[in-house]
Amino acid sequence: MPVSQIRGCIGCGNCVKACPPDVLRLDNATGKAFIAYPEDCQICHLCRLSCPVDAIELTPDQHVPPIVSWG
Protein backbone atom coordinates (compact mmCIF):
# COMPACT_ATOMS: atom_id res chain seq x y z
CA MET A 1 0.00 0.00 0.00
CA PRO A 2 2.28 2.82 -1.23
CA VAL A 3 -0.05 5.77 -0.58
CA SER A 4 -0.35 5.61 3.18
CA GLN A 5 -2.60 8.48 4.11
CA ILE A 6 -4.20 11.75 3.16
CA ARG A 7 -4.27 14.40 5.90
CA GLY A 8 -5.50 17.95 5.59
CA CYS A 9 -7.21 17.43 2.24
CA ILE A 10 -9.01 20.54 0.98
CA GLY A 11 -11.03 18.66 -1.64
CA CYS A 12 -9.55 20.33 -4.72
CA GLY A 13 -9.49 17.03 -6.66
CA ASN A 14 -6.04 17.60 -8.18
CA CYS A 15 -4.74 14.27 -6.88
CA VAL A 16 -7.73 12.36 -8.27
CA LYS A 17 -7.22 13.94 -11.71
CA ALA A 18 -3.46 13.31 -11.63
CA CYS A 19 -3.60 9.62 -10.65
CA PRO A 20 -3.10 7.40 -13.76
CA PRO A 21 -4.46 4.14 -12.22
CA ASP A 22 -7.38 5.91 -10.43
CA VAL A 23 -6.26 4.94 -6.93
CA LEU A 24 -7.82 8.03 -5.36
CA ARG A 25 -11.44 9.16 -5.28
CA LEU A 26 -13.37 12.07 -3.82
CA ASP A 27 -15.82 11.13 -1.07
CA ASN A 28 -19.31 12.36 -1.97
CA ALA A 29 -20.19 12.99 1.68
CA THR A 30 -17.09 14.92 2.74
CA GLY A 31 -15.77 16.17 -0.61
CA LYS A 32 -12.28 15.03 0.38
CA ALA A 33 -9.93 12.55 -1.29
CA PHE A 34 -9.56 9.01 -0.02
CA ILE A 35 -7.54 5.96 -1.05
CA ALA A 36 -9.97 3.70 -2.89
CA TYR A 37 -7.59 1.18 -4.46
CA PRO A 38 -4.25 1.18 -2.57
CA GLU A 39 -3.08 -2.05 -4.20
CA ASP A 40 -3.11 -0.33 -7.62
CA CYS A 41 -0.75 2.50 -6.63
CA GLN A 42 2.29 2.70 -8.93
CA ILE A 43 4.23 5.11 -6.68
CA CYS A 44 4.47 7.66 -9.49
CA HIS A 45 4.19 10.63 -7.07
CA LEU A 46 1.81 12.51 -9.38
CA CYS A 47 -0.85 12.72 -6.65
CA ARG A 48 1.65 14.05 -4.11
CA LEU A 49 3.17 16.52 -6.57
CA SER A 50 -0.25 17.86 -7.62
CA CYS A 51 -1.46 18.49 -4.05
CA PRO A 52 -1.34 22.20 -3.18
CA VAL A 53 -1.32 21.54 0.59
CA ASP A 54 1.01 18.49 0.83
CA ALA A 55 -1.81 16.31 2.18
CA ILE A 56 -0.57 13.06 0.63
CA GLU A 57 1.99 10.92 2.38
CA LEU A 58 3.72 7.93 0.80
CA THR A 59 4.66 4.85 2.80
CA PRO A 60 8.39 5.13 3.59
CA ASP A 61 9.19 1.47 2.89
CA GLN A 62 7.66 1.75 -0.59
CA HIS A 63 9.07 5.21 -1.32
CA VAL A 64 10.97 5.68 -4.57
CA PRO A 65 12.16 8.99 -6.03
CA PRO A 66 9.92 10.57 -8.67
CA ILE A 67 10.82 9.81 -12.27
CA VAL A 68 10.76 12.87 -14.48
CA SER A 69 10.91 12.72 -18.25
CA TRP A 70 12.22 15.71 -20.18
CA GLY A 71 11.41 14.50 -23.62
mmCIF file as gemmi writes it, N, C-alpha and C atoms, coordinates in Angstrom:
data_model
loop_
_atom_site.group_PDB
_atom_site.id
_atom_site.type_symbol
_atom_site.label_atom_id
_atom_site.label_alt_id
_atom_site.label_comp_id
_atom_site.label_asym_id
_atom_site.label_entity_id
_atom_site.label_seq_id
_atom_site.pdbx_PDB_ins_code
_atom_site.Cartn_x
_atom_site.Cartn_y
_atom_site.Cartn_z
_atom_site.occupancy
_atom_site.B_iso_or_equiv
_atom_site.pdbx_formal_charge
_atom_site.auth_seq_id
_atom_site.auth_asym_id
_atom_site.pdbx_PDB_model_num
ATOM 1 N N . MET Axp A 1 ? 0.838 -1.177 0 1 0 ? 1 A 1
ATOM 2 C CA . MET Axp A 1 ? 0 0 0 1 0 ? 1 A 1
ATOM 3 C C . MET Axp A 1 ? 0.883 1.241 0 1 0 ? 1 A 1
ATOM 4 N N . PRO Axp A 2 ? 1.362 1.692 -1.141 1 0 ? 2 A 1
ATOM 5 C CA . PRO Axp A 2 ? 2.277 2.82 -1.228 1 0 ? 2 A 1
ATOM 6 C C . PRO Axp A 2 ? 1.719 4.153 -0.734 1 0 ? 2 A 1
ATOM 7 N N . VAL Axp A 3 ? 0.513 4.536 -1.109 1 0 ? 3 A 1
ATOM 8 C CA . VAL Axp A 3 ? -0.049 5.774 -0.577 1 0 ? 3 A 1
ATOM 9 C C . VAL Axp A 3 ? -0.575 5.434 0.795 1 0 ? 3 A 1
ATOM 10 N N . SER Axp A 4 ? 0.021 6.022 1.842 1 0 ? 4 A 1
ATOM 11 C CA . SER Axp A 4 ? -0.348 5.606 3.182 1 0 ? 4 A 1
ATOM 12 C C . SER Axp A 4 ? -1.489 6.409 3.774 1 0 ? 4 A 1
ATOM 13 N N . GLN Axp A 5 ? -1.523 7.705 3.542 1 0 ? 5 A 1
ATOM 14 C CA . GLN Axp A 5 ? -2.603 8.483 4.113 1 0 ? 5 A 1
ATOM 15 C C . GLN Axp A 5 ? -2.737 9.848 3.457 1 0 ? 5 A 1
ATOM 16 N N . ILE Axp A 6 ? -3.911 10.41 3.653 1 0 ? 6 A 1
ATOM 17 C CA . ILE Axp A 6 ? -4.196 11.75 3.159 1 0 ? 6 A 1
ATOM 18 C C . ILE Axp A 6 ? -4.691 12.556 4.352 1 0 ? 6 A 1
ATOM 19 N N . ARG Axp A 7 ? -3.926 13.559 4.754 1 0 ? 7 A 1
ATOM 20 C CA . ARG Axp A 7 ? -4.275 14.398 5.904 1 0 ? 7 A 1
ATOM 21 C C . ARG Axp A 7 ? -4.35 15.848 5.465 1 0 ? 7 A 1
ATOM 22 N N . GLY Axp A 8 ? -5.376 16.521 5.887 1 0 ? 8 A 1
ATOM 23 C CA . GLY Axp A 8 ? -5.497 17.945 5.586 1 0 ? 8 A 1
ATOM 24 C C . GLY Axp A 8 ? -5.991 18.223 4.185 1 0 ? 8 A 1
ATOM 25 N N . CYS Axp A 9 ? -6.685 17.269 3.597 1 0 ? 9 A 1
ATOM 26 C CA . CYS Axp A 9 ? -7.206 17.432 2.238 1 0 ? 9 A 1
ATOM 27 C C . CYS Axp A 9 ? -8.201 18.588 2.192 1 0 ? 9 A 1
ATOM 28 N N . ILE Axp A 10 ? -8.085 19.412 1.148 1 0 ? 10 A 1
ATOM 29 C CA . ILE Axp A 10 ? -9.006 20.542 0.981 1 0 ? 10 A 1
ATOM 30 C C . ILE Axp A 10 ? -10.069 20.252 -0.081 1 0 ? 10 A 1
ATOM 31 N N . GLY Axp A 11 ? -10.017 19.063 -0.674 1 0 ? 11 A 1
ATOM 32 C CA . GLY Axp A 11 ? -11.027 18.656 -1.636 1 0 ? 11 A 1
ATOM 33 C C . GLY Axp A 11 ? -10.914 19.279 -3.005 1 0 ? 11 A 1
ATOM 34 N N . CYS Axp A 12 ? -9.727 19.685 -3.412 1 0 ? 12 A 1
ATOM 35 C CA . CYS Axp A 12 ? -9.55 20.332 -4.721 1 0 ? 12 A 1
ATOM 36 C C . CYS Axp A 12 ? -9.675 19.34 -5.882 1 0 ? 12 A 1
ATOM 37 N N . GLY Axp A 13 ? -9.384 18.058 -5.626 1 0 ? 13 A 1
ATOM 38 C CA . GLY Axp A 13 ? -9.489 17.03 -6.66 1 0 ? 13 A 1
ATOM 39 C C . GLY Axp A 13 ? -8.282 16.899 -7.566 1 0 ? 13 A 1
ATOM 40 N N . ASN Axp A 14 ? -7.239 17.681 -7.335 1 0 ? 14 A 1
ATOM 41 C CA . ASN Axp A 14 ? -6.038 17.602 -8.175 1 0 ? 14 A 1
ATOM 42 C C . ASN Axp A 14 ? -5.421 16.213 -8.161 1 0 ? 14 A 1
ATOM 43 N N . CYS Axp A 15 ? -5.361 15.592 -6.992 1 0 ? 15 A 1
ATOM 44 C CA . CYS Axp A 15 ? -4.741 14.273 -6.885 1 0 ? 15 A 1
ATOM 45 C C . CYS Axp A 15 ? -5.546 13.222 -7.645 1 0 ? 15 A 1
ATOM 46 N N . VAL Axp A 16 ? -6.859 13.315 -7.579 1 0 ? 16 A 1
ATOM 47 C CA . VAL Axp A 16 ? -7.726 12.36 -8.27 1 0 ? 16 A 1
ATOM 48 C C . VAL Axp A 16 ? -7.53 12.477 -9.78 1 0 ? 16 A 1
ATOM 49 N N . LYS Axp A 17 ? -7.441 13.708 -10.278 1 0 ? 17 A 1
ATOM 50 C CA . LYS Axp A 17 ? -7.225 13.939 -11.707 1 0 ? 17 A 1
ATOM 51 C C . LYS Axp A 17 ? -5.838 13.489 -12.152 1 0 ? 17 A 1
ATOM 52 N N . ALA Axp A 18 ? -4.849 13.619 -11.277 1 0 ? 18 A 1
ATOM 53 C CA . ALA Axp A 18 ? -3.46 13.312 -11.632 1 0 ? 18 A 1
ATOM 54 C C . ALA Axp A 18 ? -3.12 11.83 -11.569 1 0 ? 18 A 1
ATOM 55 N N . CYS Axp A 19 ? -3.922 11.025 -10.89 1 0 ? 19 A 1
ATOM 56 C CA . CYS Axp A 19 ? -3.595 9.618 -10.655 1 0 ? 19 A 1
ATOM 57 C C . CYS Axp A 19 ? -3.91 8.748 -11.868 1 0 ? 19 A 1
ATOM 58 N N . PRO Axp A 20 ? -2.87 8.223 -12.565 1 0 ? 20 A 1
ATOM 59 C CA . PRO Axp A 20 ? -3.103 7.396 -13.756 1 0 ? 20 A 1
ATOM 60 C C . PRO Axp A 20 ? -3.929 6.131 -13.503 1 0 ? 20 A 1
ATOM 61 N N . PRO Axp A 21 ? -3.67 5.362 -12.413 1 0 ? 21 A 1
ATOM 62 C CA . PRO Axp A 21 ? -4.46 4.141 -12.216 1 0 ? 21 A 1
ATOM 63 C C . PRO Axp A 21 ? -5.747 4.352 -11.399 1 0 ? 21 A 1
ATOM 64 N N . ASP Axp A 22 ? -6.144 5.593 -11.169 1 0 ? 22 A 1
ATOM 65 C CA . ASP Axp A 22 ? -7.385 5.908 -10.429 1 0 ? 22 A 1
ATOM 66 C C . ASP Axp A 22 ? -7.418 5.308 -9.033 1 0 ? 22 A 1
ATOM 67 N N . VAL Axp A 23 ? -6.34 5.448 -8.297 1 0 ? 23 A 1
ATOM 68 C CA . VAL Axp A 23 ? -6.257 4.941 -6.929 1 0 ? 23 A 1
ATOM 69 C C . VAL Axp A 23 ? -7.094 5.804 -5.987 1 0 ? 23 A 1
ATOM 70 N N . LEU Axp A 24 ? -7.134 7.089 -6.248 1 0 ? 24 A 1
ATOM 71 C CA . LEU Axp A 24 ? -7.817 8.028 -5.361 1 0 ? 24 A 1
ATOM 72 C C . LEU Axp A 24 ? -9.193 8.409 -5.884 1 0 ? 24 A 1
ATOM 73 N N . ARG Axp A 25 ? -10.079 8.709 -4.958 1 0 ? 25 A 1
ATOM 74 C CA . ARG Axp A 25 ? -11.436 9.157 -5.278 1 0 ? 25 A 1
ATOM 75 C C . ARG Axp A 25 ? -11.812 10.282 -4.333 1 0 ? 25 A 1
ATOM 76 N N . LEU Axp A 26 ? -12.818 11.069 -4.721 1 0 ? 26 A 1
ATOM 77 C CA . LEU Axp A 26 ? -13.373 12.07 -3.82 1 0 ? 26 A 1
ATOM 78 C C . LEU Axp A 26 ? -14.609 11.478 -3.156 1 0 ? 26 A 1
ATOM 79 N N . ASP Axp A 27 ? -14.677 11.612 -1.836 1 0 ? 27 A 1
ATOM 80 C CA . ASP Axp A 27 ? -15.815 11.129 -1.066 1 0 ? 27 A 1
ATOM 81 C C . ASP Axp A 27 ? -16.997 12.064 -1.294 1 0 ? 27 A 1
ATOM 82 N N . ASN Axp A 28 ? -18.123 11.526 -1.709 1 0 ? 28 A 1
ATOM 83 C CA . ASN Axp A 28 ? -19.306 12.358 -1.972 1 0 ? 28 A 1
ATOM 84 C C . ASN Axp A 28 ? -19.818 13.049 -0.726 1 0 ? 28 A 1
ATOM 85 N N . ALA Axp A 29 ? -19.696 12.421 0.431 1 0 ? 29 A 1
ATOM 86 C CA . ALA Axp A 29 ? -20.194 12.989 1.684 1 0 ? 29 A 1
ATOM 87 C C . ALA Axp A 29 ? -19.322 14.128 2.209 1 0 ? 29 A 1
ATOM 88 N N . THR Axp A 30 ? -17.992 13.925 2.169 1 0 ? 30 A 1
ATOM 89 C CA . THR Axp A 30 ? -17.087 14.922 2.745 1 0 ? 30 A 1
ATOM 90 C C . THR Axp A 30 ? -16.462 15.84 1.705 1 0 ? 30 A 1
ATOM 91 N N . GLY Axp A 31 ? -16.415 15.383 0.434 1 0 ? 31 A 1
ATOM 92 C CA . GLY Axp A 31 ? -15.768 16.165 -0.61 1 0 ? 31 A 1
ATOM 93 C C . GLY Axp A 31 ? -14.258 16.074 -0.573 1 0 ? 31 A 1
ATOM 94 N N . LYS Axp A 32 ? -13.727 15.162 0.236 1 0 ? 32 A 1
ATOM 95 C CA . LYS Axp A 32 ? -12.278 15.025 0.379 1 0 ? 32 A 1
ATOM 96 C C . LYS Axp A 32 ? -11.798 13.729 -0.256 1 0 ? 32 A 1
ATOM 97 N N . ALA Axp A 33 ? -10.518 13.719 -0.633 1 0 ? 33 A 1
ATOM 98 C CA . ALA Axp A 33 ? -9.928 12.553 -1.286 1 0 ? 33 A 1
ATOM 99 C C . ALA Axp A 33 ? -9.721 11.418 -0.296 1 0 ? 33 A 1
ATOM 100 N N . PHE Axp A 34 ? -9.869 10.198 -0.807 1 0 ? 34 A 1
ATOM 101 C CA . PHE Axp A 34 ? -9.563 9.014 -0.015 1 0 ? 34 A 1
ATOM 102 C C . PHE Axp A 34 ? -8.927 7.973 -0.924 1 0 ? 34 A 1
ATOM 103 N N . ILE Axp A 35 ? -8.247 7 -0.313 1 0 ? 35 A 1
ATOM 104 C CA . ILE Axp A 35 ? -7.541 5.964 -1.049 1 0 ? 35 A 1
ATOM 105 C C . ILE Axp A 35 ? -8.522 4.821 -1.309 1 0 ? 35 A 1
ATOM 106 N N . ALA Axp A 36 ? -8.972 4.711 -2.54 1 0 ? 36 A 1
ATOM 107 C CA . ALA Axp A 36 ? -9.972 3.704 -2.888 1 0 ? 36 A 1
ATOM 108 C C . ALA Axp A 36 ? -9.341 2.367 -3.27 1 0 ? 36 A 1
ATOM 109 N N . TYR Axp A 37 ? -8.226 2.394 -3.969 1 0 ? 37 A 1
ATOM 110 C CA . TYR Axp A 37 ? -7.587 1.176 -4.461 1 0 ? 37 A 1
ATOM 111 C C . TYR Axp A 37 ? -6.086 1.198 -4.184 1 0 ? 37 A 1
ATOM 112 N N . PRO Axp A 38 ? -5.678 1.058 -2.918 1 0 ? 38 A 1
ATOM 113 C CA . PRO Axp A 38 ? -4.251 1.176 -2.573 1 0 ? 38 A 1
ATOM 114 C C . PRO Axp A 38 ? -3.361 0.165 -3.269 1 0 ? 38 A 1
ATOM 115 N N . GLU Axp A 39 ? -3.892 -1.013 -3.566 1 0 ? 39 A 1
ATOM 116 C CA . GLU Axp A 39 ? -3.083 -2.051 -4.201 1 0 ? 39 A 1
ATOM 117 C C . GLU Axp A 39 ? -2.71 -1.7 -5.641 1 0 ? 39 A 1
ATOM 118 N N . ASP Axp A 40 ? -3.398 -0.736 -6.244 1 0 ? 40 A 1
ATOM 119 C CA . ASP Axp A 40 ? -3.111 -0.335 -7.625 1 0 ? 40 A 1
ATOM 120 C C . ASP Axp A 40 ? -2.108 0.815 -7.744 1 0 ? 40 A 1
ATOM 121 N N . CYS Axp A 41 ? -1.679 1.36 -6.613 1 0 ? 41 A 1
ATOM 122 C CA . CYS Axp A 41 ? -0.754 2.495 -6.634 1 0 ? 41 A 1
ATOM 123 C C . CYS Axp A 41 ? 0.566 2.11 -7.287 1 0 ? 41 A 1
ATOM 124 N N . GLN Axp A 42 ? 1.046 2.942 -8.206 1 0 ? 42 A 1
ATOM 125 C CA . GLN Axp A 42 ? 2.292 2.699 -8.927 1 0 ? 42 A 1
ATOM 126 C C . GLN Axp A 42 ? 3.44 3.558 -8.397 1 0 ? 42 A 1
ATOM 127 N N . ILE Axp A 43 ? 3.227 4.251 -7.323 1 0 ? 43 A 1
ATOM 128 C CA . ILE Axp A 43 ? 4.229 5.112 -6.681 1 0 ? 43 A 1
ATOM 129 C C . ILE Axp A 43 ? 4.821 6.107 -7.683 1 0 ? 43 A 1
ATOM 130 N N . CYS Axp A 44 ? 3.978 6.72 -8.485 1 0 ? 44 A 1
ATOM 131 C CA . CYS Axp A 44 ? 4.467 7.663 -9.494 1 0 ? 44 A 1
ATOM 132 C C . CYS Axp A 44 ? 4.619 9.087 -8.94 1 0 ? 44 A 1
ATOM 133 N N . HIS Axp A 45 ? 4.09 9.335 -7.748 1 0 ? 45 A 1
ATOM 134 C CA . HIS Axp A 45 ? 4.191 10.63 -7.068 1 0 ? 45 A 1
ATOM 135 C C . HIS Axp A 45 ? 3.33 11.735 -7.685 1 0 ? 45 A 1
ATOM 136 N N . LEU Axp A 46 ? 2.592 11.456 -8.74 1 0 ? 46 A 1
ATOM 137 C CA . LEU Axp A 46 ? 1.806 12.511 -9.38 1 0 ? 46 A 1
ATOM 138 C C . LEU Axp A 46 ? 0.749 13.074 -8.438 1 0 ? 46 A 1
ATOM 139 N N . CYS Axp A 47 ? 0.139 12.232 -7.617 1 0 ? 47 A 1
ATOM 140 C CA . CYS Axp A 47 ? -0.853 12.721 -6.653 1 0 ? 47 A 1
ATOM 141 C C . CYS Axp A 47 ? -0.189 13.667 -5.654 1 0 ? 47 A 1
ATOM 142 N N . ARG Axp A 48 ? 0.932 13.24 -5.114 1 0 ? 48 A 1
ATOM 143 C CA . ARG Axp A 48 ? 1.65 14.049 -4.115 1 0 ? 48 A 1
ATOM 144 C C . ARG Axp A 48 ? 2.126 15.367 -4.712 1 0 ? 48 A 1
ATOM 145 N N . LEU Axp A 49 ? 2.655 15.315 -5.923 1 0 ? 49 A 1
ATOM 146 C CA . LEU Axp A 49 ? 3.172 16.518 -6.566 1 0 ? 49 A 1
ATOM 147 C C . LEU Axp A 49 ? 2.062 17.494 -6.972 1 0 ? 49 A 1
ATOM 148 N N . SER Axp A 50 ? 0.859 16.996 -7.196 1 0 ? 50 A 1
ATOM 149 C CA . SER Axp A 50 ? -0.247 17.863 -7.617 1 0 ? 50 A 1
ATOM 150 C C . SER Axp A 50 ? -1.007 18.468 -6.444 1 0 ? 50 A 1
ATOM 151 N N . CYS Axp A 51 ? -0.736 18.006 -5.235 1 0 ? 51 A 1
ATOM 152 C CA . CYS Axp A 51 ? -1.463 18.486 -4.055 1 0 ? 51 A 1
ATOM 153 C C . CYS Axp A 51 ? -0.928 19.846 -3.6 1 0 ? 51 A 1
ATOM 154 N N . PRO Axp A 52 ? -1.798 20.867 -3.567 1 0 ? 52 A 1
ATOM 155 C CA . PRO Axp A 52 ? -1.335 22.204 -3.183 1 0 ? 52 A 1
ATOM 156 C C . PRO Axp A 52 ? -1.069 22.369 -1.683 1 0 ? 52 A 1
ATOM 157 N N . VAL Axp A 53 ? -1.505 21.409 -0.86 1 0 ? 53 A 1
ATOM 158 C CA . VAL Axp A 53 ? -1.32 21.538 0.591 1 0 ? 53 A 1
ATOM 159 C C . VAL Axp A 53 ? -0.504 20.391 1.194 1 0 ? 53 A 1
ATOM 160 N N . ASP Axp A 54 ? 0.193 19.621 0.372 1 0 ? 54 A 1
ATOM 161 C CA . ASP Axp A 54 ? 1.013 18.49 0.833 1 0 ? 54 A 1
ATOM 162 C C . ASP Axp A 54 ? 0.242 17.536 1.748 1 0 ? 54 A 1
ATOM 163 N N . ALA Axp A 55 ? -0.965 17.174 1.356 1 0 ? 55 A 1
ATOM 164 C CA . ALA Axp A 55 ? -1.81 16.315 2.18 1 0 ? 55 A 1
ATOM 165 C C . ALA Axp A 55 ? -1.519 14.83 1.987 1 0 ? 55 A 1
ATOM 166 N N . ILE Axp A 56 ? -0.792 14.469 0.948 1 0 ? 56 A 1
ATOM 167 C CA . ILE Axp A 56 ? -0.572 13.061 0.626 1 0 ? 56 A 1
ATOM 168 C C . ILE Axp A 56 ? 0.794 12.607 1.116 1 0 ? 56 A 1
ATOM 169 N N . GLU Axp A 57 ? 0.767 11.478 1.829 1 0 ? 57 A 1
ATOM 170 C CA . GLU Axp A 57 ? 1.99 10.923 2.379 1 0 ? 57 A 1
ATOM 171 C C . GLU Axp A 57 ? 2.195 9.523 1.797 1 0 ? 57 A 1
ATOM 172 N N . LEU Axp A 58 ? 3.401 9.257 1.331 1 0 ? 58 A 1
ATOM 173 C CA . LEU Axp A 58 ? 3.722 7.93 0.8 1 0 ? 58 A 1
ATOM 174 C C . LEU Axp A 58 ? 4.341 7.075 1.889 1 0 ? 58 A 1
ATOM 175 N N . THR Axp A 59 ? 4.092 5.776 1.841 1 0 ? 59 A 1
ATOM 176 C CA . THR Axp A 59 ? 4.656 4.847 2.804 1 0 ? 59 A 1
ATOM 177 C C . THR Axp A 59 ? 6.173 4.822 2.633 1 0 ? 59 A 1
ATOM 178 N N . PRO Axp A 60 ? 6.921 5.072 3.704 1 0 ? 60 A 1
ATOM 179 C CA . PRO Axp A 60 ? 8.388 5.132 3.59 1 0 ? 60 A 1
ATOM 180 C C . PRO Axp A 60 ? 9.035 3.874 3.025 1 0 ? 60 A 1
ATOM 181 N N . ASP Axp A 61 ? 8.55 2.692 3.371 1 0 ? 61 A 1
ATOM 182 C CA . ASP Axp A 61 ? 9.189 1.471 2.887 1 0 ? 61 A 1
ATOM 183 C C . ASP Axp A 61 ? 8.936 1.232 1.404 1 0 ? 61 A 1
ATOM 184 N N . GLN Axp A 62 ? 7.966 1.886 0.831 1 0 ? 62 A 1
ATOM 185 C CA . GLN Axp A 62 ? 7.665 1.75 -0.588 1 0 ? 62 A 1
ATOM 186 C C . GLN Axp A 62 ? 8.145 2.969 -1.385 1 0 ? 62 A 1
ATOM 187 N N . HIS Axp A 63 ? 8.703 3.942 -0.702 1 0 ? 63 A 1
ATOM 188 C CA . HIS Axp A 63 ? 9.07 5.213 -1.319 1 0 ? 63 A 1
ATOM 189 C C . HIS Axp A 63 ? 10.181 5.056 -2.356 1 0 ? 63 A 1
ATOM 190 N N . VAL Axp A 64 ? 9.943 5.603 -3.53 1 0 ? 64 A 1
ATOM 191 C CA . VAL Axp A 64 ? 10.965 5.681 -4.575 1 0 ? 64 A 1
ATOM 192 C C . VAL Axp A 64 ? 10.976 7.112 -5.093 1 0 ? 64 A 1
ATOM 193 N N . PRO Axp A 65 ? 12.115 7.619 -5.532 1 0 ? 65 A 1
ATOM 194 C CA . PRO Axp A 65 ? 12.162 8.987 -6.032 1 0 ? 65 A 1
ATOM 195 C C . PRO Axp A 65 ? 11.292 9.154 -7.279 1 0 ? 65 A 1
ATOM 196 N N . PRO Axp A 66 ? 10.717 10.341 -7.469 1 0 ? 66 A 1
ATOM 197 C CA . PRO Axp A 66 ? 9.92 10.571 -8.671 1 0 ? 66 A 1
ATOM 198 C C . PRO Axp A 66 ? 10.754 10.445 -9.939 1 0 ? 66 A 1
ATOM 199 N N . ILE Axp A 67 ? 10.157 9.919 -10.976 1 0 ? 67 A 1
ATOM 200 C CA . ILE Axp A 67 ? 10.824 9.807 -12.273 1 0 ? 67 A 1
ATOM 201 C C . ILE Axp A 67 ? 10.281 10.916 -13.158 1 0 ? 67 A 1
ATOM 202 N N . VAL Axp A 68 ? 11.164 11.739 -13.652 1 0 ? 68 A 1
ATOM 203 C CA . VAL Axp A 68 ? 10.76 12.871 -14.479 1 0 ? 68 A 1
ATOM 204 C C . VAL Axp A 68 ? 11.331 12.702 -15.877 1 0 ? 68 A 1
ATOM 205 N N . SER Axp A 69 ? 10.478 12.844 -16.859 1 0 ? 69 A 1
ATOM 206 C CA . SER Axp A 69 ? 10.908 12.723 -18.245 1 0 ? 69 A 1
ATOM 207 C C . SER Axp A 69 ? 10.984 14.103 -18.86 1 0 ? 69 A 1
ATOM 208 N N . TRP Axp A 70 ? 12.039 14.391 -19.547 1 0 ? 70 A 1
ATOM 209 C CA . TRP Axp A 70 ? 12.22 15.709 -20.18 1 0 ? 70 A 1
ATOM 210 C C . TRP Axp A 70 ? 12.082 15.608 -21.684 1 0 ? 70 A 1
ATOM 211 N N . GLY Axp A 71 ? 11.502 14.563 -22.191 1 0 ? 71 A 1
ATOM 212 C CA . GLY Axp A 71 ? 11.409 14.497 -23.618 1 0 ? 71 A 1
ATOM 213 C C . GLY Axp A 71 ? 10.355 13.604 -24.062 1 0 ? 71 A 1
